[in-house]
Amino acid sequence: MKEEYMHFLWRMRFLPTRNFTLHDGTEMEILEFGEYNENESGPDFFHAKILIDGILWFGHVEFHLKASDWYKHNHQSDTAYDHVILHVVWEMDQEVICQNKSLPTLLLSKYVVDDHSVSFTKGKNHEQLLPCSFALDEIEEIYIEKEKESALQHRLNRKTSHFLQNPNNGFAQVLYELIATAFGAKINKDPFWQLTREVPIVRLLQMRKKSRGDLIMLSSGVYDKTTIQLKKNVRSLESFQWKRKGLHPKGAPEIRVKQFALFVQHFDFDFGFLDLSAEDLLAYVRQSFLKAEGVGYAKSFQNLIIINSFVPFLWWLGEKRGESQWQNRAVELLQLLPNETNHLTKFLKKAGFSIRTAYDSQALLELYSIRCSGKKCLTCGVGIKILGR
């Protein structure tokens, strides 16, 4: 038995009922299963809604093969687990105390039949398919391209809409925040954004370039203050705000913060680059990476930063000014960059989509998110074309 199987049962609602009896005999009903925590540290499912003995609970759900794994993994010492409202286990070998109370525990093995693993295998295989895969090579390219164009617009609007809601956002702060969250990626996007609140760009630009990087690193909270020579009292983030679960060693907060600090230290925020063509802008940004000596930026990582900061910045600029030339520049930039390579782009390529540039990968990632993952074929031009044949 593996926790992955238990997660699958919960994620896919592959359970015989929503009404259960906890290990101590208390009646429980699942109202909302919560959001699966695939990458971040902390509980396995966030924001669940559960009715226990007639009382409504909101919080997180944690899974273990054995109840005693709670202590084996030191969750009792981690504040991230203080809001767990349900412990789901396969084997009940020990009572767990959380916040000075016995943690409600569901013995999942009691509700799963022996041959249920067959359904799990079928479900895993099903997740590897797209309903349109069998017919993609028969669909005119224009229908696919139209969906990609629409999906890319949706993606860039989604990433920048919150900036448009605040008319006081200056150009430099918007780009600064986008660069920061790009360095944080999905896992550490929030603490990187918080870092831009603690150290706004206007404050950095008033300092000597040499001191900018030190201030960012000191304010991040991931470095020992005695190792950074900065004669100022600085308020910093807490180290627990940074996530480490599932990260490659090169993506550790200490490394990414330093890379971000040195990039911002050397990057020129005077926006003269707005007059450059997409090709020259790409070369200009790459030069800024080269100036930040002492840390290595892999070419693929540079591409991700550009895709997730400079591209949405140009898109936002076009929306703010009502001038499509900046949005066209954003699209041109994506077309100059190679496609991203991850498990999802590999899956989409295997399904039959052509992915060559970052334009393709960004558009198809969004298309998968808003259409394919929910099997919303009747809202997709490609799906409608296939079903209407």
GUGUPA-387241 format. One record per residue (C-alpha): residue in one letter; x, y, z; residue number from 1. Coordinates in steps of 0.25 Angstrom, whole numbers, plus 2048, in hexadecimal, padded with zeros to 3 digits. Layout:
BEGIN
{pake "A"; {X; Y; Z}; NUM}
...
//
This chain:
BEGIN
{pake "M"; {800; 800; 800}; 1}
{pake "K"; {805; 80E; 7FD}; 2}
{pake "E"; {800; 81C; 801}; 3}
{pake "E"; {7FF; 81F; 7F2}; 4}
{pake "Y"; {7F3; 815; 7F1}; 5}
{pake "M"; {7EC; 81C; 7FD}; 6}
{pake "H"; {7EE; 82A; 7F7}; 7}
{pake "F"; {7E8; 824; 7EA}; 8}
{pake "L"; {7DC; 81F; 7F1}; 9}
{pake "W"; {7DA; 82C; 7F7}; 10}
{pake "R"; {7DD; 835; 7EB}; 11}
{pake "M"; {7D4; 82D; 7E2}; 12}
{pake "R"; {7C9; 82B; 7EC}; 13}
{pake "F"; {7CB; 81C; 7EA}; 14}
{pake "L"; {7C4; 819; 7F7}; 15}
{pake "P"; {7B7; 811; 7F9}; 16}
{pake "T"; {7B0; 81C; 801}; 17}
{pake "R"; {7B2; 82A; 807}; 18}
{pake "N"; {7AD; 826; 815}; 19}
{pake "F"; {7B7; 81F; 81D}; 20}
{pake "T"; {7B9; 81B; 82C}; 21}
{pake "L"; {7C6; 81F; 832}; 22}
{pake "H"; {7CF; 816; 839}; 23}
{pake "D"; {7C9; 81A; 847}; 24}
{pake "G"; {7BB; 817; 841}; 25}
{pake "T"; {7B7; 826; 83F}; 26}
{pake "E"; {7AF; 828; 832}; 27}
{pake "M"; {7B6; 831; 827}; 28}
{pake "E"; {7B1; 836; 81A}; 29}
{pake "I"; {7BB; 83C; 80F}; 30}
{pake "L"; {7B5; 849; 809}; 31}
{pake "E"; {7C1; 84D; 801}; 32}
{pake "F"; {7CE; 844; 7FF}; 33}
{pake "G"; {7D7; 850; 7FF}; 34}
{pake "E"; {7E2; 854; 7F5}; 35}
{pake "Y"; {7EE; 84A; 7F2}; 36}
{pake "N"; {7FB; 84F; 7F7}; 37}
{pake "E"; {804; 84A; 7EC}; 38}
{pake "N"; {811; 851; 7EE}; 39}
{pake "E"; {811; 85A; 7FB}; 40}
{pake "S"; {815; 856; 809}; 41}
{pake "G"; {80A; 854; 812}; 42}
{pake "P"; {7FD; 84C; 813}; 43}
{pake "D"; {7F9; 843; 807}; 44}
{pake "F"; {7EB; 84A; 804}; 45}
{pake "F"; {7E8; 859; 807}; 46}
{pake "H"; {7DB; 85F; 80A}; 47}
{pake "A"; {7D2; 853; 80D}; 48}
{pake "K"; {7C4; 855; 813}; 49}
{pake "I"; {7BF; 849; 81C}; 50}
{pake "L"; {7B3; 847; 825}; 51}
{pake "I"; {7B8; 83F; 832}; 52}
{pake "D"; {7AD; 83C; 83C}; 53}
{pake "G"; {7A4; 847; 836}; 54}
{pake "I"; {7AF; 851; 837}; 55}
{pake "L"; {7B4; 858; 82B}; 56}
{pake "W"; {7C4; 858; 829}; 57}
{pake "F"; {7CC; 860; 81F}; 58}
{pake "G"; {7DB; 85C; 81E}; 59}
{pake "H"; {7E5; 852; 818}; 60}
{pake "V"; {7E6; 843; 817}; 61}
{pake "E"; {7F3; 83B; 819}; 62}
{pake "F"; {7F5; 82D; 814}; 63}
{pake "H"; {7FE; 822; 81A}; 64}
{pake "L"; {7FF; 813; 818}; 65}
{pake "K"; {800; 812; 827}; 66}
{pake "A"; {7FB; 81C; 831}; 67}
{pake "S"; {808; 81C; 839}; 68}
{pake "D"; {80F; 822; 82C}; 69}
{pake "W"; {80A; 82F; 831}; 70}
{pake "Y"; {814; 82E; 83C}; 71}
{pake "K"; {81E; 828; 833}; 72}
{pake "H"; {81E; 834; 82A}; 73}
{pake "N"; {81E; 83E; 835}; 74}
{pake "H"; {811; 844; 832}; 75}
{pake "Q"; {80E; 847; 840}; 76}
{pake "S"; {81A; 851; 840}; 77}
{pake "D"; {815; 858; 833}; 78}
{pake "T"; {80B; 863; 833}; 79}
{pake "A"; {807; 860; 825}; 80}
{pake "Y"; {7FF; 855; 82B}; 81}
{pake "D"; {7F8; 85C; 836}; 82}
{pake "H"; {7EC; 85E; 82D}; 83}
{pake "V"; {7EA; 84F; 829}; 84}
{pake "I"; {7DC; 84B; 82C}; 85}
{pake "L"; {7DD; 83C; 827}; 86}
{pake "H"; {7E7; 832; 827}; 87}
{pake "V"; {7E5; 827; 81C}; 88}
{pake "V"; {7ED; 81A; 81F}; 89}
{pake "W"; {7ED; 80C; 81A}; 90}
{pake "E"; {7F1; 806; 827}; 91}
{pake "M"; {7ED; 80B; 835}; 92}
{pake "D"; {7F9; 808; 83E}; 93}
{pake "Q"; {7FA; 814; 847}; 94}
{pake "E"; {7F1; 820; 84B}; 95}
{pake "V"; {7F6; 82D; 846}; 96}
{pake "I"; {7F5; 83A; 84F}; 97}
{pake "C"; {7F4; 847; 847}; 98}
{pake "Q"; {7F2; 855; 84E}; 99}
{pake "N"; {7F0; 84D; 85C}; 100}
{pake "K"; {7E4; 845; 856}; 101}
{pake "S"; {7E3; 838; 850}; 102}
{pake "L"; {7E3; 839; 841}; 103}
{pake "P"; {7D7; 834; 839}; 104}
{pake "T"; {7DC; 828; 832}; 105}
{pake "L"; {7D6; 820; 826}; 106}
{pake "L"; {7DA; 812; 824}; 107}
{pake "L"; {7D9; 812; 814}; 108}
{pake "S"; {7DC; 803; 813}; 109}
{pake "K"; {7CF; 800; 819}; 110}
{pake "Y"; {7C8; 806; 80D}; 111}
{pake "V"; {7D0; 800; 802}; 112}
{pake "V"; {7CE; 7F2; 7FC}; 113}
{pake "D"; {7DA; 7E9; 7F9}; 114}
{pake "D"; {7D9; 7EB; 7E9}; 115}
{pake "H"; {7D8; 7FA; 7EA}; 116}
{pake "S"; {7E6; 7FB; 7E5}; 117}
{pake "V"; {7E1; 7F6; 7D7}; 118}
{pake "S"; {7D8; 803; 7D7}; 119}
{pake "F"; {7E5; 80B; 7DB}; 120}
{pake "T"; {7ED; 805; 7CF}; 121}
{pake "K"; {7E1; 808; 7C5}; 122}
{pake "G"; {7E0; 816; 7CB}; 123}
{pake "K"; {7EF; 819; 7C9}; 124}
{pake "N"; {7EF; 814; 7BB}; 125}
{pake "H"; {7E2; 81D; 7B8}; 126}
{pake "E"; {7EA; 829; 7BE}; 127}
{pake "Q"; {7F4; 827; 7B3}; 128}
{pake "L"; {7EA; 829; 7A7}; 129}
{pake "L"; {7E4; 834; 7A1}; 130}
{pake "P"; {7D6; 832; 79A}; 131}
{pake "C"; {7DB; 839; 78E}; 132}
{pake "S"; {7E8; 832; 78C}; 133}
{pake "F"; {7E3; 828; 782}; 134}
{pake "A"; {7DE; 833; 778}; 135}
{pake "L"; {7E8; 83E; 77A}; 136}
{pake "D"; {7F0; 83B; 76D}; 137}
{pake "E"; {7E3; 83C; 765}; 138}
{pake "I"; {7DF; 84A; 76A}; 139}
{pake "E"; {7E3; 856; 762}; 140}
{pake "E"; {7EE; 85E; 768}; 141}
{pake "I"; {7E6; 86A; 768}; 142}
{pake "Y"; {7DC; 865; 773}; 143}
{pake "I"; {7E8; 861; 77C}; 144}
{pake "E"; {7EF; 86E; 77A}; 145}
{pake "K"; {7E2; 876; 77D}; 146}
{pake "E"; {7E1; 86F; 78B}; 147}
{pake "K"; {7EF; 871; 78E}; 148}
{pake "E"; {7EE; 880; 78B}; 149}
{pake "S"; {7E2; 881; 794}; 150}
{pake "A"; {7E8; 879; 79F}; 151}
{pake "L"; {7F5; 882; 79F}; 152}
{pake "Q"; {7ED; 88E; 7A0}; 153}
{pake "H"; {7E6; 888; 7AC}; 154}
{pake "R"; {7F3; 884; 7B2}; 155}
{pake "L"; {7F9; 892; 7B1}; 156}
{pake "N"; {7ED; 899; 7B5}; 157}
{pake "R"; {7EC; 890; 7C2}; 158}
{pake "K"; {7FA; 893; 7C5}; 159}
{pake "T"; {7F9; 8A2; 7C4}; 160}
{pake "S"; {7EB; 8A5; 7C8}; 161}
{pake "H"; {7EE; 8A9; 7D6}; 162}
{pake "F"; {7F8; 8B3; 7D2}; 163}
{pake "L"; {7ED; 8BA; 7CA}; 164}
{pake "Q"; {7E4; 8BB; 7D6}; 165}
{pake "N"; {7EE; 8C4; 7DD}; 166}
{pake "P"; {7F0; 8D0; 7D5}; 167}
{pake "N"; {7FC; 8D5; 7DE}; 168}
{pake "N"; {805; 8C9; 7D9}; 169}
{pake "G"; {811; 8D0; 7D3}; 170}
{pake "F"; {818; 8C9; 7C7}; 171}
{pake "A"; {825; 8C5; 7D0}; 172}
{pake "Q"; {81D; 8BF; 7DB}; 173}
{pake "V"; {814; 8B7; 7D2}; 174}
{pake "L"; {820; 8B1; 7CB}; 175}
{pake "Y"; {828; 8AF; 7D8}; 176}
{pake "E"; {81C; 8A7; 7DE}; 177}
{pake "L"; {81B; 89F; 7D1}; 178}
{pake "I"; {82A; 89C; 7D1}; 179}
{pake "A"; {829; 898; 7E0}; 180}
{pake "T"; {81E; 88E; 7DE}; 181}
{pake "A"; {824; 888; 7D2}; 182}
{pake "F"; {831; 885; 7DB}; 183}
{pake "G"; {827; 87F; 7E5}; 184}
{pake "A"; {820; 877; 7DB}; 185}
{pake "K"; {813; 870; 7E0}; 186}
{pake "I"; {819; 86B; 7ED}; 187}
{pake "N"; {81F; 878; 7F3}; 188}
{pake "K"; {817; 882; 7EB}; 189}
{pake "D"; {810; 888; 7F7}; 190}
{pake "P"; {81D; 88A; 800}; 191}
{pake "F"; {824; 891; 7F4}; 192}
{pake "W"; {818; 89A; 7F2}; 193}
{pake "Q"; {818; 89D; 801}; 194}
{pake "L"; {827; 8A1; 7FF}; 195}
{pake "T"; {823; 8AB; 7F5}; 196}
{pake "R"; {819; 8B1; 7FF}; 197}
{pake "E"; {824; 8B2; 80A}; 198}
{pake "V"; {82E; 8B7; 800}; 199}
{pake "P"; {827; 8BF; 7F5}; 200}
{pake "I"; {82E; 8C3; 7E9}; 201}
{pake "V"; {82E; 8D2; 7EC}; 202}
{pake "R"; {836; 8CF; 7F8}; 203}
{pake "L"; {840; 8C7; 7F1}; 204}
{pake "L"; {842; 8D1; 7E6}; 205}
{pake "Q"; {846; 8DC; 7F0}; 206}
{pake "M"; {852; 8D3; 7F5}; 207}
{pake "R"; {85F; 8D0; 7EF}; 208}
{pake "K"; {85F; 8C4; 7E6}; 209}
{pake "K"; {868; 8BC; 7EF}; 210}
{pake "S"; {85F; 8BD; 7FB}; 211}
{pake "R"; {852; 8B9; 7F3}; 212}
{pake "G"; {855; 8AA; 7F3}; 213}
{pake "D"; {85A; 8AA; 802}; 214}
{pake "L"; {84C; 8B1; 806}; 215}
{pake "I"; {844; 8A7; 7FE}; 216}
{pake "M"; {84C; 89B; 804}; 217}
{pake "L"; {84B; 8A0; 812}; 218}
{pake "S"; {83C; 8A3; 811}; 219}
{pake "S"; {839; 895; 80C}; 220}
{pake "G"; {83C; 88F; 819}; 221}
{pake "V"; {843; 883; 814}; 222}
{pake "Y"; {851; 888; 817}; 223}
{pake "D"; {858; 88A; 824}; 224}
{pake "K"; {858; 899; 826}; 225}
{pake "T"; {867; 898; 82B}; 226}
{pake "T"; {86C; 894; 81D}; 227}
{pake "I"; {866; 8A0; 816}; 228}
{pake "Q"; {86D; 8AD; 817}; 229}
{pake "L"; {862; 8B8; 818}; 230}
{pake "K"; {862; 8C2; 822}; 231}
{pake "K"; {853; 8C4; 823}; 232}
{pake "N"; {848; 8BE; 82C}; 233}
{pake "V"; {840; 8B6; 822}; 234}
{pake "R"; {832; 8AF; 824}; 235}
{pake "S"; {833; 8A1; 81E}; 236}
{pake "L"; {82A; 895; 81A}; 237}
{pake "E"; {829; 889; 823}; 238}
{pake "S"; {831; 87D; 81E}; 239}
{pake "F"; {824; 874; 81F}; 240}
{pake "Q"; {81D; 87C; 814}; 241}
{pake "W"; {827; 876; 80A}; 242}
{pake "K"; {823; 868; 805}; 243}
{pake "R"; {82D; 85D; 802}; 244}
{pake "K"; {825; 850; 800}; 245}
{pake "G"; {827; 84B; 7F2}; 246}
{pake "L"; {832; 855; 7EE}; 247}
{pake "H"; {83E; 851; 7E6}; 248}
{pake "P"; {84B; 855; 7EE}; 249}
{pake "K"; {84D; 860; 7E4}; 250}
{pake "G"; {83F; 866; 7E7}; 251}
{pake "A"; {841; 868; 7F6}; 252}
{pake "P"; {83D; 875; 7FB}; 253}
{pake "E"; {84B; 879; 7FF}; 254}
{pake "I"; {850; 877; 7F1}; 255}
{pake "R"; {844; 87E; 7EA}; 256}
{pake "V"; {844; 88A; 7F3}; 257}
{pake "K"; {852; 88C; 7F0}; 258}
{pake "Q"; {850; 88B; 7E1}; 259}
{pake "F"; {844; 894; 7E2}; 260}
{pake "A"; {84C; 89E; 7EA}; 261}
{pake "L"; {858; 89F; 7E1}; 262}
{pake "F"; {84F; 8A0; 7D4}; 263}
{pake "V"; {847; 8AC; 7DA}; 264}
{pake "Q"; {854; 8B2; 7DF}; 265}
{pake "H"; {85A; 8B2; 7D1}; 266}
{pake "F"; {84D; 8B4; 7C8}; 267}
{pake "D"; {84A; 8C2; 7C4}; 268}
{pake "F"; {83C; 8C7; 7C7}; 269}
{pake "D"; {83C; 8D3; 7BE}; 270}
{pake "F"; {833; 8CC; 7B3}; 271}
{pake "G"; {83C; 8D0; 7A7}; 272}
{pake "F"; {83A; 8C2; 7A3}; 273}
{pake "L"; {82C; 8C5; 79F}; 274}
{pake "D"; {831; 8CB; 792}; 275}
{pake "L"; {838; 8BE; 78E}; 276}
{pake "S"; {833; 8B3; 785}; 277}
{pake "A"; {82F; 8A6; 78B}; 278}
{pake "E"; {83D; 8A0; 786}; 279}
{pake "D"; {845; 8AB; 78C}; 280}
{pake "L"; {83D; 8AB; 799}; 281}
{pake "L"; {840; 89C; 79B}; 282}
{pake "A"; {84F; 89F; 799}; 283}
{pake "Y"; {84E; 8AB; 7A3}; 284}
{pake "V"; {847; 8A2; 7AE}; 285}
{pake "R"; {852; 897; 7AC}; 286}
{pake "Q"; {85D; 8A1; 7AE}; 287}
{pake "S"; {857; 8A5; 7BB}; 288}
{pake "F"; {858; 896; 7BF}; 289}
{pake "L"; {867; 896; 7BB}; 290}
{pake "K"; {86A; 8A2; 7C3}; 291}
{pake "A"; {865; 89B; 7D0}; 292}
{pake "E"; {872; 894; 7D3}; 293}
{pake "G"; {874; 88A; 7DE}; 294}
{pake "V"; {867; 882; 7DB}; 295}
{pake "G"; {863; 879; 7CF}; 296}
{pake "Y"; {857; 87B; 7C7}; 297}
{pake "A"; {854; 86F; 7BE}; 298}
{pake "K"; {84F; 873; 7B0}; 299}
{pake "S"; {842; 86C; 7B3}; 300}
{pake "F"; {840; 873; 7C0}; 301}
{pake "Q"; {843; 881; 7B9}; 302}
{pake "N"; {838; 87D; 7AF}; 303}
{pake "L"; {82E; 87A; 7BA}; 304}
{pake "I"; {831; 888; 7C1}; 305}
{pake "I"; {82F; 88F; 7B3}; 306}
{pake "I"; {822; 887; 7B0}; 307}
{pake "N"; {81C; 88A; 7BE}; 308}
{pake "S"; {820; 899; 7C0}; 309}
{pake "F"; {824; 8A1; 7B4}; 310}
{pake "V"; {819; 89A; 7AB}; 311}
{pake "P"; {80E; 89D; 7B5}; 312}
{pake "F"; {813; 8AB; 7B7}; 313}
{pake "L"; {813; 8AF; 7A9}; 314}
{pake "W"; {805; 8A9; 7A8}; 315}
{pake "W"; {800; 8B1; 7B4}; 316}
{pake "L"; {807; 8BE; 7AE}; 317}
{pake "G"; {7FE; 8BC; 7A2}; 318}
{pake "E"; {7F2; 8BA; 7AA}; 319}
{pake "K"; {7F5; 8C6; 7B2}; 320}
{pake "R"; {7F8; 8CF; 7A7}; 321}
{pake "G"; {7EE; 8CA; 79D}; 322}
{pake "E"; {7F9; 8C7; 793}; 323}
{pake "S"; {7FA; 8BA; 78D}; 324}
{pake "Q"; {808; 8BB; 788}; 325}
{pake "W"; {80D; 8B7; 796}; 326}
{pake "Q"; {805; 8AB; 796}; 327}
{pake "N"; {80A; 8A7; 788}; 328}
{pake "R"; {818; 8A9; 78E}; 329}
{pake "A"; {814; 89F; 799}; 330}
{pake "V"; {810; 895; 78F}; 331}
{pake "E"; {81C; 897; 786}; 332}
{pake "L"; {825; 895; 793}; 333}
{pake "L"; {81E; 887; 795}; 334}
{pake "Q"; {820; 883; 787}; 335}
{pake "L"; {82F; 885; 788}; 336}
{pake "L"; {830; 87D; 794}; 337}
{pake "P"; {830; 86D; 794}; 338}
{pake "N"; {825; 866; 79A}; 339}
{pake "E"; {825; 862; 7A9}; 340}
{pake "T"; {827; 854; 7AC}; 341}
{pake "N"; {820; 84D; 7B8}; 342}
{pake "H"; {817; 841; 7BA}; 343}
{pake "L"; {80B; 849; 7B5}; 344}
{pake "T"; {811; 84E; 7A8}; 345}
{pake "K"; {816; 840; 7A6}; 346}
{pake "F"; {809; 83A; 7A8}; 347}
{pake "L"; {802; 844; 79E}; 348}
{pake "K"; {80D; 841; 794}; 349}
{pake "K"; {80A; 833; 795}; 350}
{pake "A"; {7FB; 835; 794}; 351}
{pake "G"; {7FE; 83B; 786}; 352}
{pake "F"; {800; 84A; 788}; 353}
{pake "S"; {80C; 851; 781}; 354}
{pake "I"; {814; 858; 78B}; 355}
{pake "R"; {821; 860; 786}; 356}
{pake "T"; {821; 86D; 78C}; 357}
{pake "A"; {81D; 874; 79A}; 358}
{pake "Y"; {811; 879; 792}; 359}
{pake "D"; {80C; 86B; 790}; 360}
{pake "S"; {80F; 866; 79E}; 361}
{pake "Q"; {809; 872; 7A5}; 362}
{pake "A"; {7FD; 871; 79D}; 363}
{pake "L"; {7FB; 862; 79E}; 364}
{pake "L"; {7FE; 862; 7AD}; 365}
{pake "E"; {7F2; 86C; 7AF}; 366}
{pake "L"; {7E9; 865; 7A5}; 367}
{pake "Y"; {7EB; 858; 7AD}; 368}
{pake "S"; {7E8; 85F; 7BA}; 369}
{pake "I"; {7DB; 866; 7B6}; 370}
{pake "R"; {7D6; 85C; 7AC}; 371}
{pake "C"; {7DD; 84E; 7AC}; 372}
{pake "S"; {7DF; 84B; 7BB}; 373}
{pake "G"; {7D0; 84D; 7BD}; 374}
{pake "K"; {7CC; 845; 7B0}; 375}
{pake "K"; {7C5; 852; 7AC}; 376}
{pake "C"; {7C5; 84E; 79D}; 377}
{pake "L"; {7B8; 855; 79A}; 378}
{pake "T"; {7BE; 862; 79D}; 379}
{pake "C"; {7CA; 860; 794}; 380}
{pake "G"; {7CB; 862; 785}; 381}
{pake "V"; {7D3; 856; 783}; 382}
{pake "G"; {7CA; 84D; 78B}; 383}
{pake "I"; {7BD; 853; 784}; 384}
{pake "K"; {7C4; 851; 776}; 385}
{pake "I"; {7C7; 842; 77A}; 386}
{pake "L"; {7B9; 83F; 77F}; 387}
{pake "G"; {7B2; 846; 773}; 388}
{pake "R"; {7B9; 83E; 769}; 389}
//
